């Protein structure tokens, strides 16, 4: 099997339905499987989605186990040569997966591949390509100082705004909203770190892939991401707490990480 698509759902039934319809269109020419892990949704997702998409694999958790652990549940069941982590609040173009898989096949050094994410209004989402979050970089991101110092790599290093969004780049960190990886890479470097409940797990995995000797690539292949819908980020204070907590976990684990792309 060529591809396994892993989607973690939590109370976003409507977005998930639209995502799945786009995924089925994008996999028409592929041998692929779709695995949805539901983190104890209470919005009727399980019954609604299972009835309309009977051919996908639907795993329902009795409690919300977090993004990393749920992804790992799906990965352990996956049979594909490539694994795609995909948020339920995304929409793929018909040729998205064909394009990304062709690039992956042509670049055996690729450890992970991300794409150009835009919001529903077509605005580029800068988290599509990111740098390694040093404490100063994380501070600049959380406080918004990166907007005041757009040319500062120290304060604006979280989002790689120095890289053209419409070109292919080697990048340090990709977003778990769309992250394609060869199964062989995950077998070597390991699955997502389940110490992270929400946020930070994609950063840690991206860094671990670099440490494994692979290259992370950003492709200017656009998809729509209804940012924040899959996590229901309604409270900015809660988001800051969650992000800050994830960064503390990251620093404990990766504080001495070398950036292989640093000039």
C-alpha positions as CSV (number, residue, x, y, z in Angstrom):
1,X,0.0,0.0,0.0
2,X,1.3,3.4,-1.0
3,X,-0.2,5.7,1.6
4,X,-1.9,5.7,5.0
5,X,-3.6,9.0,6.1
6,X,-4.0,9.5,9.8
7,X,-6.6,12.0,11.0
8,X,-7.3,12.8,14.6
9,X,-10.8,14.2,15.3
10,X,-12.3,16.0,18.2
11,X,-15.8,17.5,17.9
12,X,-15.4,18.9,14.4
13,X,-17.7,16.6,12.5
14,X,-18.6,19.1,9.8
15,X,-15.0,19.9,9.0
16,X,-14.0,16.3,9.1
17,X,-16.7,15.4,6.5
18,X,-15.4,18.1,4.1
19,X,-11.8,17.0,4.7
20,X,-12.6,13.3,4.0
21,X,-14.4,14.2,0.8
22,X,-11.3,16.1,-0.4
23,X,-9.1,13.2,0.7
24,X,-11.1,10.7,-1.3
25,X,-10.9,12.9,-4.4
26,X,-7.1,13.2,-3.9
27,X,-6.6,9.5,-3.5
28,X,-8.6,8.3,-6.5
29,X,-5.5,7.3,-8.4
30,X,-3.7,5.9,-5.3
31,X,-3.7,2.8,-3.2
32,X,-4.4,4.4,0.1
33,X,-6.1,3.9,3.4
34,X,-7.7,6.5,5.7
35,X,-7.6,6.0,9.5
36,X,-9.6,8.4,11.7
37,X,-8.9,8.4,15.4
38,X,-11.7,10.0,17.4
39,X,-10.7,11.5,20.8
40,X,-14.1,10.9,22.5
41,X,-16.1,13.4,20.4
42,X,-19.5,14.3,21.7
43,X,-20.9,15.9,18.6
44,X,-22.1,12.6,16.9
45,X,-19.0,12.3,14.7
46,X,-18.7,8.6,15.2
47,X,-22.1,7.7,13.9
48,X,-22.3,10.4,11.3
49,X,-18.9,9.8,9.7
50,X,-19.0,6.0,9.9
51,X,-22.4,5.9,8.1
52,X,-21.2,8.1,5.3
53,X,-17.6,6.8,4.9
54,X,-17.9,3.0,5.5
55,X,-14.6,2.2,4.0
56,X,-12.4,4.2,6.3
57,X,-10.9,2.8,9.6
58,X,-12.5,4.5,12.5
59,X,-11.0,4.2,16.0
60,X,-13.0,5.7,18.8
61,X,-11.3,6.5,22.1
62,X,-13.3,6.5,25.3
63,X,-11.3,9.6,26.4
64,X,-9.3,12.4,24.8
65,X,-5.8,11.0,24.8
66,X,-4.2,13.9,23.0
67,X,-2.9,14.4,19.5
68,X,0.4,12.6,19.7
69,X,-1.0,9.4,21.3
70,X,-3.9,9.3,18.9
71,X,-1.7,9.7,15.9
72,X,0.5,6.8,17.2
73,X,-2.6,4.6,17.5
74,X,-3.2,5.2,13.8
75,X,0.4,4.8,12.7
76,X,0.6,1.4,14.5
77,X,-2.3,0.2,12.4
78,X,-1.2,1.8,9.2
79,X,0.0,-0.4,6.3
80,X,1.3,2.4,3.9
81,X,4.8,3.0,2.7
82,X,4.1,6.6,3.5
83,X,2.3,8.1,6.5
84,X,0.4,11.4,6.3
85,X,-0.6,13.2,9.4
86,X,-3.6,15.4,8.4
87,X,-5.8,17.7,10.4
88,X,-9.6,17.3,10.0
89,X,-9.9,21.0,9.4
90,X,-8.0,20.9,6.1
91,X,-9.0,20.6,2.4
92,X,-6.8,19.0,-0.2
93,X,-6.6,19.8,-3.9
94,X,-7.2,16.9,-6.2
95,X,-3.5,16.7,-7.1
96,X,-2.0,17.4,-3.7
97,X,-1.1,13.9,-2.7
98,X,0.1,12.9,-6.2
99,X,2.4,16.0,-6.2
100,X,3.8,15.4,-2.7
101,X,4.3,11.7,-3.2
102,X,6.1,12.2,-6.5
103,X,8.5,14.6,-4.7
104,X,9.0,12.1,-1.9
105,X,9.8,9.3,-4.3
106,X,12.3,11.4,-6.1
107,X,14.0,12.5,-2.8
108,X,15.0,9.5,-0.7
109,X,16.7,11.8,1.8
110,X,13.4,13.4,2.7
111,X,12.4,12.6,6.3
112,X,9.2,14.7,6.3
113,X,7.4,16.9,3.8
114,X,5.0,19.8,4.5
115,X,3.0,22.0,2.2
116,X,1.9,25.6,1.8
117,X,-1.2,26.1,4.0
118,X,-3.6,28.9,3.5
119,X,-6.7,30.0,5.4
120,X,-10.2,30.0,4.0
121,X,-9.5,33.5,2.6
122,X,-6.3,32.4,0.8
123,X,-3.9,34.0,3.2
124,X,-0.6,32.2,3.7
125,X,-0.3,30.5,7.1
126,X,3.3,31.1,8.3
127,X,3.4,27.9,10.5
128,X,3.7,26.0,7.2
129,X,7.5,26.4,7.6
130,X,9.2,27.1,10.9
131,X,12.6,27.2,12.6
132,X,13.8,25.5,15.7
133,X,12.2,27.4,18.7
134,X,14.9,28.6,20.9
135,X,13.7,30.3,24.1
136,X,14.1,33.7,22.6
137,X,12.3,32.7,19.4
138,X,9.4,31.3,21.4
139,X,9.2,34.5,23.4
140,X,9.1,36.5,20.2
141,X,6.3,34.3,18.9
142,X,4.2,34.4,22.1
143,X,4.5,38.1,22.7
144,X,4.1,39.1,19.1
145,X,7.5,40.8,19.0
146,X,8.3,38.9,15.8
147,X,5.8,41.2,14.0
148,X,7.8,44.3,15.2
149,X,11.2,42.8,14.2
150,X,10.4,41.0,10.9
151,X,14.1,40.8,9.9
152,X,15.4,39.5,13.2
153,X,16.2,35.8,13.1
154,X,16.3,35.7,16.9
155,X,12.8,37.1,17.5
156,X,11.3,36.1,14.1
157,X,12.9,32.7,13.8
158,X,9.7,30.7,14.7
159,X,8.2,31.5,11.3
160,X,10.7,31.2,8.5
161,X,9.5,34.4,6.8
162,X,12.9,34.8,5.2
163,X,12.0,31.9,2.9
164,X,9.8,32.5,-0.1
165,X,6.5,30.7,0.4
166,X,6.3,29.9,-3.3
167,X,9.5,27.9,-3.6
168,X,10.8,24.6,-2.3
169,X,12.9,24.8,0.8
170,X,14.7,22.7,3.3
171,X,13.2,23.7,6.7
172,X,13.7,22.7,10.3
173,X,10.2,22.3,11.5
174,X,6.9,21.3,9.7
175,X,3.3,21.4,10.9
176,X,1.5,18.3,12.1
177,X,-1.6,19.6,10.2
178,X,0.0,18.1,7.1
179,X,3.2,16.1,7.5
180,X,4.1,13.3,5.2
181,X,6.8,10.8,6.2
182,X,8.1,7.5,4.8
183,X,7.2,4.7,7.2
184,X,10.9,3.7,7.2
185,X,11.8,7.0,8.7
186,X,9.4,6.6,11.5
187,X,10.7,3.1,12.1
188,X,14.1,4.6,12.5
189,X,13.5,7.7,14.6
190,X,10.4,6.6,16.4
191,X,6.8,7.8,16.6
192,X,5.4,11.0,18.1
193,X,6.4,11.8,21.7
194,X,3.3,11.2,23.9
195,X,4.6,13.5,26.6
196,X,3.0,16.2,24.4
197,X,-0.7,16.4,24.7
198,X,-1.4,19.2,22.2
199,X,1.2,21.5,20.5
200,X,4.9,20.9,20.3
201,X,4.8,17.2,19.2
202,X,5.4,18.2,15.5
203,X,8.3,20.3,16.5
204,X,10.0,17.6,18.5
205,X,9.4,15.0,15.7
206,X,10.7,17.3,13.1
207,X,13.9,17.8,15.1
208,X,14.3,14.1,15.7
209,X,14.0,13.5,12.0
210,X,16.8,16.0,11.4
211,X,18.9,14.2,14.0
212,X,18.3,11.0,12.1
213,X,20.2,12.4,9.2
214,X,17.1,13.2,7.0
215,X,16.0,16.5,5.4
216,X,12.6,18.2,6.0
217,X,11.1,19.8,2.9
218,X,8.5,22.5,2.4
219,X,6.6,22.4,-0.9
220,X,4.6,25.3,-2.3
221,X,1.7,23.0,-2.8
222,X,-1.4,24.8,-1.4
223,X,-4.0,23.3,0.9
224,X,-6.7,25.1,2.9
225,X,-6.4,24.9,6.7
226,X,-9.3,26.3,8.8
227,X,-6.8,27.3,11.4
228,X,-7.6,26.3,15.0
229,X,-10.9,24.6,14.2
230,X,-9.6,21.1,15.0
231,X,-8.4,22.3,18.5
232,X,-11.3,24.7,19.2
233,X,-8.9,27.4,20.2
234,X,-11.4,29.9,21.6
235,X,-9.4,31.2,24.5
236,X,-6.1,32.9,23.8
237,X,-4.9,32.5,27.4
238,X,-5.6,28.8,27.2
239,X,-3.6,28.6,24.0
240,X,-0.7,30.5,25.5
241,X,-0.7,28.1,28.5
242,X,-0.8,25.1,26.2
243,X,1.9,26.4,23.9
244,X,4.1,27.5,26.8
245,X,3.7,24.1,28.5
246,X,4.6,22.3,25.2
247,X,7.7,24.5,24.8
248,X,8.9,23.6,28.4
249,X,8.6,19.9,27.5
250,X,10.5,20.6,24.3
251,X,13.3,22.5,26.0
252,X,13.8,19.7,28.5
253,X,14.2,17.2,25.7
254,X,15.9,19.2,23.0
255,X,17.7,22.1,24.6
256,X,21.1,21.1,23.0
257,X,19.8,20.4,19.5
258,X,22.0,21.5,16.6
259,X,20.4,23.3,13.7
260,X,21.9,21.6,10.6
261,X,20.6,24.5,8.3
262,X,22.0,27.3,10.4
263,X,24.3,29.5,8.3
